[in-house]
Amino acid sequence: MKTNKPALHERPLLLFILSFVILISHSCSKDPITPDNPNPPQPPQSLSKEFNASTDIVILKHELRAAWLTTAWKLDWPATATGAENQRNLLISLIDKLKSMNINVVFFQAMTSCEAFYPSAIFPWSAYLSGTQGQDPGFDPLAVAIQAAHERGMELHVWMNPLRVGAVSTVNVPSHPAVKYPERFSVYKNVRYWNAGLPEVWTFLQDAVKEIIAKYDVDGIHFDDYFYPDGLKSSPDTWDDSAAFAKYGAGKSLAQWRENNIDMMVKSVYEAVKLQNPKVIFGISPSGQYANTMALYANPITWMQNGWVDYLAPQIYWQIGHSTADFVTLANFWNTNSYGIPIFPGLAAYRLGESGFPTTAEFLNQVLLCRSLQGVMGNAWFRTEHILKDPLNSYIKQNIYSTPSLVPKMGKFSGTVPTAPSVTVNGKIITWSPVANSLEYVVYELERDGTTNKWKSLMRYRGGNTTFEGGNGKNYVVIAVNGREKSSYQKVVFIN
């Protein structure tokens, strides 16, 4: 639907033009400043540098800033690196660079086509590591990634492809699940997919996530959009699941049954994650268009309605103003239909320079739109290689993520919420009392939002200290943090 409203990237220019016209109109005023005109226009009063607790408002928001770190086809990693030492160093370097641009969550692809990037009793080692499926690469990439992320204050979510088994042309080792369980997959366009209509497939995926959570200190499990094959719904008889349908269909139509299969798969994995560790969150990144994800027999609205996911990261890989997949329309759709589940729209960093993404400003406009929606609490970027390259890398650092952010609260697990630290000021030194159940503290500097009475919070310190040296003419608040639980702040302090 077309609109006469200016696009987001055009509005700063429009405001500048309007301001310029107003300025000219005032400068050309015919009202002289004379004794006969005792009320000449007054210059605007300067705004106070000090926060006024009786009138002003602190805006303190936490934002997920995720990056997909892709291992399939060696896209982001290990790329051309060979050997354990080189691959380990490159992986740490990528996570370090993501940290430098204030990314706070890594979606590390640790299982692709039933090949693992960690020692597993269920999957063989990935061929992308050594060139040979099943060959030990000499180190544990998932353990390295988790340690690197946690040392930098970032979360690590294990990204897994749920139902993709791999190409028919791939010769698998005996330990590969496709060799062990040939009765559990079907073939579509020369690619094997697990038959989601089989309860044993749900159990298999449960076992896969439980193995990871039992062995590693992961923060989340992340599934992408590999459900039933794309195109199957328009030719439903080209998929061999008739025996399973006859056994488990229970009076449903084929389409209803397949959609229910995906629902039950999602539900069973969610339950397995929470049973293994209720702190670990489970999220999915479906297509950004509802019709596209429904074409895979996957209904994310059902998952959110029933609380079977802790967040949804729809891949909205189109620009603002797209004729059939407008970013604004899609972001609003997921925000409206989220049922209280946090939404983290995926952004198409790989499209910079393509039609609709001529400049980096498109991404700023998309992030600003997301920040304006109540149910949207951040974004995920596809993919790491593209956001680590200029001009996008520098642009994100300077214009989108100029200061760090804590990860927002996700999931139903509730830890102990720490109390607000008691704060005092002596000269420039801000001091606060240690807080029980607090793992770290965060100091925010307040910055007035334009000429409003709202003040934005900019993170200036995060760590275990209980003192911070502020700057003259600055306002600060201090909070205590216990994992994803955060305290409020006691008061705003001002340094003269």
C-alpha positions in Angstrom: 0.0 0.0 0.0 1.4 3.4 -1.0 1.6 6.3 1.4 2.2 10.0 1.1 4.3 10.0 4.3 8.0 10.6 3.7 10.3 7.6 4.2 12.3 7.5 7.4 15.5 8.4 5.7 13.9 11.4 4.1 12.5 12.9 7.4 15.8 14.5 8.6 16.1 16.3 5.4 12.4 17.4 5.6 12.9 18.7 9.1 16.0 20.6 8.0 14.1 22.3 5.2 11.2 23.2 7.5 13.6 24.6 10.0 15.3 26.6 7.4 12.0 28.1 6.1 11.1 29.1 9.7 14.5 30.7 10.2 14.2 32.7 7.0 10.6 33.8 7.9 11.8 35.1 11.3 14.9 36.9 9.8 12.6 38.6 7.3 10.1 39.8 10.0 8.7 43.3 9.5 8.1 43.8 13.2 10.9 46.1 14.4 12.2 46.0 17.9 11.2 49.5 19.1 9.7 51.0 22.2 6.4 50.7 20.4 6.9 46.9 20.2 7.7 46.0 23.9 7.5 42.2 23.4 10.1 41.3 20.9 10.9 37.6 20.2 13.0 36.1 23.0 15.9 33.8 22.4 15.3 30.2 23.7 16.5 29.6 27.2 19.4 27.1 27.6 18.4 23.7 28.9 19.6 22.7 32.3 22.5 20.2 32.3 21.2 18.7 35.6 18.5 16.1 35.6 15.4 17.3 37.4 13.8 14.5 39.3 10.5 16.2 39.6 10.0 16.7 35.8 12.5 14.6 33.9 12.3 10.9 32.8 15.1 8.3 32.5 14.8 6.1 29.5 16.7 2.9 30.3 16.2 0.1 27.7 18.1 -3.1 27.1 18.5 -4.4 23.6 19.5 -7.7 22.0 22.1 -7.2 19.3 22.8 -10.6 17.7 24.9 -11.7 14.8 24.5 -15.0 13.0 28.0 -16.7 12.8 27.5 -19.1 9.9 29.6 -22.2 9.5 27.6 -23.9 6.7 29.7 -23.9 3.5 32.4 -22.2 5.7 30.7 -18.8 5.0 31.8 -16.9 8.2 34.0 -19.5 9.7 36.2 -21.4 9.3 36.4 -19.8 5.9 39.9 -20.6 4.4 41.5 -21.3 7.8 42.9 -24.8 8.2 44.4 -26.5 11.2 43.2 -26.3 14.8 45.3 -23.3 15.9 44.4 -21.2 12.9 40.7 -22.0 13.1 40.6 -21.4 16.9 42.4 -18.0 16.5 40.1 -16.9 13.7 37.0 -17.9 15.7 38.1 -15.9 18.7 39.0 -13.0 16.5 35.6 -12.9 14.9 33.9 -12.8 18.3 36.3 -10.2 19.5 35.4 -8.0 16.5 31.7 -8.5 17.1 32.3 -7.4 20.7 34.1 -4.2 19.5 30.9 -3.2 17.6 28.7 -3.8 20.7 27.1 -7.0 19.5 26.0 -8.8 22.7 24.7 -12.2 21.4 26.3 -14.7 19.0 24.2 -17.2 17.2 26.9 -19.8 16.5 26.0 -22.4 14.0 27.1 -25.6 15.7 25.1 -28.2 13.8 24.5 -28.2 10.0 23.0 -31.1 8.1 23.5 -33.3 11.1 27.2 -32.5 11.3 28.6 -31.1 14.5 31.1 -28.5 15.5 31.6 -30.1 18.9 32.3 -33.7 20.0 28.9 -35.5 19.9 27.5 -38.9 20.5 24.7 -38.1 18.1 26.4 -36.4 15.1 29.7 -36.8 13.4 32.3 -34.0 13.2 31.6 -31.5 10.4 33.5 -31.9 7.2 33.8 -28.1 7.1 36.5 -28.4 9.8 39.0 -30.9 8.4 37.6 -31.7 4.9 36.5 -35.1 6.1 33.2 -35.9 7.8 33.7 -37.5 11.2 37.4 -36.5 11.6 38.3 -34.9 14.9 39.7 -31.3 14.2 41.9 -31.4 17.3 39.8 -28.9 19.3 36.3 -28.1 20.4 35.0 -25.1 18.4 31.8 -24.8 20.5 33.7 -24.7 23.7 36.1 -22.1 22.3 33.2 -19.9 21.1 31.4 -20.1 24.4 34.5 -19.1 26.4 35.4 -16.3 24.0 31.8 -14.9 24.2 31.5 -15.1 27.9 34.9 -13.6 28.6 33.6 -10.6 26.6 30.3 -10.3 28.4 28.4 -11.7 25.4 25.8 -14.5 25.2 26.3 -17.6 23.0 23.3 -19.3 21.5 23.8 -22.6 19.7 22.3 -22.3 16.2 21.0 -25.6 14.8 19.3 -26.6 11.6 16.3 -28.7 12.9 15.1 -30.8 10.0 17.8 -30.6 7.3 19.7 -33.9 6.9 21.8 -33.0 3.8 22.1 -33.6 0.1 21.5 -37.0 -1.4 24.9 -36.8 -3.1 26.7 -36.5 0.3 28.4 -39.7 1.3 28.0 -40.0 5.1 30.1 -41.9 7.6 28.4 -44.8 9.5 27.8 -42.7 12.6 25.8 -40.1 10.6 22.1 -40.2 11.6 21.0 -40.5 8.0 22.9 -43.8 7.8 21.7 -45.0 11.2 18.0 -44.0 10.6 17.2 -44.1 6.9 13.5 -44.8 7.7 13.2 -41.3 9.4 13.9 -39.0 6.4 12.3 -38.3 3.1 13.8 -36.7 0.0 12.7 -33.5 -1.8 14.6 -32.2 -4.8 17.6 -34.3 -3.9 17.9 -33.1 -0.3 17.1 -35.2 2.7 14.8 -33.9 5.4 13.7 -35.5 8.6 10.1 -36.6 8.5 8.5 -34.3 11.1 5.5 -36.6 11.3 7.4 -39.2 13.2 7.5 -38.8 17.0 10.9 -40.4 17.1 12.2 -37.4 15.1 11.0 -35.1 17.9 12.7 -37.3 20.4 15.9 -37.2 18.3 15.9 -33.4 18.3 15.2 -33.4 22.0 18.2 -35.6 22.6 20.3 -33.3 20.5 19.6 -30.1 22.4 19.8 -31.9 25.8 23.3 -33.2 24.9 24.5 -29.7 24.2 22.9 -28.1 27.3 24.3 -30.9 29.5 27.8 -30.5 28.3 28.1 -26.7 27.7 27.3 -23.5 29.5 25.2 -22.2 26.6 22.8 -19.3 27.0 20.3 -20.4 24.3 19.3 -22.8 21.6 18.4 -21.2 18.3 16.6 -22.9 15.3 16.5 -21.4 11.9 13.8 -21.8 9.2 14.4 -25.3 7.9 11.0 -27.0 8.5 9.2 -28.8 5.7 10.9 -28.1 2.3 10.2 -24.9 0.5 7.8 -25.6 -2.4 6.3 -28.7 -0.9 3.0 -27.1 0.0 2.2 -26.3 -3.6 2.9 -30.0 -4.6 2.1 -31.9 -1.4 2.2 -35.4 -2.9 5.9 -35.1 -3.9 6.9 -35.9 -0.3 6.8 -39.5 0.9 5.2 -39.4 4.3 2.0 -41.3 3.5 2.8 -44.2 5.9 3.3 -41.8 8.8 0.2 -39.8 7.8 -1.9 -43.1 7.8 -0.5 -44.0 11.3 -0.6 -40.6 13.0 -3.0 -38.4 10.9 -5.9 -38.8 13.4 -8.5 -37.4 11.1 -6.6 -34.3 10.1 -6.1 -33.1 6.6 -2.6 -33.6 5.3 -1.9 -29.8 5.6 -3.3 -29.7 9.2 -1.3 -32.8 10.1 2.0 -31.4 8.8 1.5 -28.1 10.5 0.7 -29.9 13.7 3.9 -31.9 13.3 6.0 -28.8 13.3 4.1 -27.5 16.3 4.7 -30.6 18.2 8.4 -30.6 17.2 8.7 -27.0 18.5 6.8 -27.8 21.7 8.9 -31.0 22.4 12.2 -29.2 21.9 11.1 -26.3 24.1 10.1 -28.7 26.9 13.5 -30.5 26.5 15.4 -27.3 26.8 13.6 -26.2 30.0 13.8 -29.7 31.5 17.6 -29.7 31.0 18.1 -26.2 32.2 15.3 -23.7 32.7 17.7 -20.7 32.4 18.5 -21.6 28.7 16.2 -19.9 26.2 14.8 -21.3 23.0 14.2 -19.1 20.0 13.4 -19.6 16.3 14.1 -17.4 13.2 11.3 -18.0 10.6 10.8 -16.2 7.4 9.9 -12.5 7.8 6.7 -13.0 5.8 3.9 -14.9 7.5 2.8 -16.5 4.2 6.3 -17.7 3.5 6.7 -19.5 6.9 3.2 -21.0 6.6 4.3 -22.4 3.2 6.7 -24.5 5.2 3.8 -25.7 7.4 5.3 -23.6 10.3 3.0 -21.3 12.2 5.1 -19.0 14.5 1.9 -17.4 15.9 0.8 -20.7 17.4 4.2 -21.1 19.1 4.1 -17.6 20.6 0.4 -18.0 21.6 1.3 -21.2 23.5 4.6 -20.0 24.9 6.7 -22.6 23.1 9.4 -20.1 22.2 11.2 -17.5 24.3 11.7 -15.1 21.4 11.1 -15.0 17.6 13.6 -13.5 15.2 11.7 -13.2 11.9 14.0 -12.7 8.9 12.7 -9.4 7.5 15.2 -9.2 4.6 13.4 -6.5 2.6 13.6 -2.7 2.6 11.3 0.0 4.0 8.8 0.6 1.2 9.1 -2.7 -0.6 6.0 -3.2 -2.7 5.0 -6.6 -1.3 7.3 -7.1 1.8 7.6 -3.6 3.3 9.8 -3.8 6.4 7.6 -1.5 8.4 4.5 -3.5 7.7 6.2 -6.8 8.6 7.8 -5.5 11.7 4.4 -4.2 12.9 2.7 -7.5 12.0 5.1 -9.5 14.3 4.9 -6.9 17.0 1.1 -7.0 17.0 0.9 -10.8 17.0 3.7 -11.6 19.5 1.5 -12.5 22.5 4.1 -10.9 24.7 7.0 -12.9 23.2 10.0 -10.7 22.4 10.6 -10.0 18.7 14.1 -9.5 17.2 13.7 -8.9 13.5 16.6 -10.2 11.4 18.3 -7.6 9.2 19.8 -8.3 5.8 23.3 -7.0 6.1 24.3 -9.1 3.1 22.0 -6.9 0.9 24.0 -3.7 1.2 24.5 -2.2 -2.2 21.5 -4.1 -3.7 18.2 -2.6 -4.8 16.4 -1.1 -1.8 19.7 -1.1 0.2 21.7 1.6 -1.6 23.3 3.0 1.6 23.9 2.1 5.2 21.2 4.5 6.2 18.6 1.9 5.4 19.7 -0.2 8.4 19.6 2.8 10.8 16.0 3.5 9.7 15.1 -0.2 10.2 16.6 -0.2 13.7 15.0 3.1 14.6 11.6 1.7 13.5 12.2 -1.5 15.6 13.1 0.6 18.6 9.7 2.4 18.4 7.7 -0.8 18.7 6.9 -2.0 22.2 7.3 -5.7 21.6 10.5 -5.5 19.6 13.5 -5.7 21.8 16.4 -5.8 19.4 17.7 -7.1 16.1 19.8 -10.0 14.6 22.2 -9.4 11.7 22.8 -11.8 8.9 25.6 -12.4 8.8 28.9 -11.9 10.6 31.1 -11.4 7.5 28.9 -8.6 6.2 28.7 -6.5 9.4 32.5 -6.8 10.0 33.2 -5.2 6.6 33.2 -1.4 6.0 31.3 0.7 5.3 28.7 -1.1 7.4 31.0 -2.0 10.3 32.0 1.6 10.9 28.5 2.9 10.4 27.0 0.5 13.0 29.7 1.5 15.5 29.2 5.2 15.0 25.4 5.5 14.3 23.5 2.4 15.6 25.5 0.7 18.4 27.7 3.5 19.6 27.5 2.3 23.2 27.1 -1.2 24.7 23.8 -2.6 25.9 22.7 -5.4 28.2 20.6 -8.3 26.8 16.9 -7.9 27.7 15.0 -10.3 29.9 13.8 -13.3 27.9 12.0 -16.5 28.9 9.9 -17.5 31.9 12.8 -18.3 34.3 13.0 -15.7 37.1 16.2 -15.4 39.0 16.9 -13.2 42.0 16.4 -9.5 41.1 19.1 -7.5 42.9 18.2 -4.4 44.9 19.2 -1.0 43.6 22.7 0.1 44.7 22.8 2.9 47.2 24.9 5.7 45.5 26.9 8.6 46.9 29.1 11.2 45.2 32.4 12.8 46.4 33.7 15.2 43.8 33.8 13.2 40.6 33.9 9.8 42.3 30.6 7.9 42.3 30.5 5.1 44.9 27.8 2.5 45.6 27.3 -0.2 48.2 27.8 -3.9 47.2 24.5 -5.6 46.5 23.7 -9.2 47.4 23.0 -11.5 44.4 24.7 -9.1 42.1 27.3 -10.4 39.6 28.2 -7.0 38.2 27.3 -3.3 38.1 26.5 -1.0 35.2 26.9 2.8 35.2 24.9 4.8 32.7 25.5 8.4 31.7 22.3 10.3 30.9 22.0 12.3 27.7 19.0 14.6 27.1 16.9 13.5 24.2 16.9 16.7 22.1 15.0 19.4 23.9 12.6 17.0 25.7 12.4 16.1 29.4 13.5 12.5 28.5 17.1 11.4 29.0 18.7 8.5 27.2 21.0 6.1 29.1 24.5 5.4 27.7 26.5 2.6 29.3 29.9 3.9 30.5 31.0 1.1 32.8 30.2 -2.6 33.3 32.0 -4.8 35.8 32.6 -5.7 39.4 33.9 -2.4 40.8 31.9 -0.2 43.2 33.4 3.1 42.2 33.3 5.1 38.9 34.9 8.5 38.0 32.3 10.7 36.2 32.7 13.8 34.2 31.8 17.4 35.0 28.3 18.5 34.1 27.1 14.8 33.7 24.3 12.8 35.2 24.6 9.2 36.1 22.6 6.2 37.4 23.9 2.8 38.6 22.2 -0.5 38.5 23.1 -4.0 39.7 22.9 -7.0 37.4 22.4 -10.7 38.1 22.5 -12.5 34.7 19.4 -11.3 32.8 17.9 -9.8 36.0 18.5 -6.1 36.6 17.8 -3.8 39.5 16.3 -0.4 39.2 18.4 2.7 40.1 18.3 4.5 43.4 18.7 8.0 42.1 20.2 10.2 39.5 23.5 11.8 40.6 24.9 15.0 39.0 28.6 15.9 39.0 29.1 19.7 39.0 
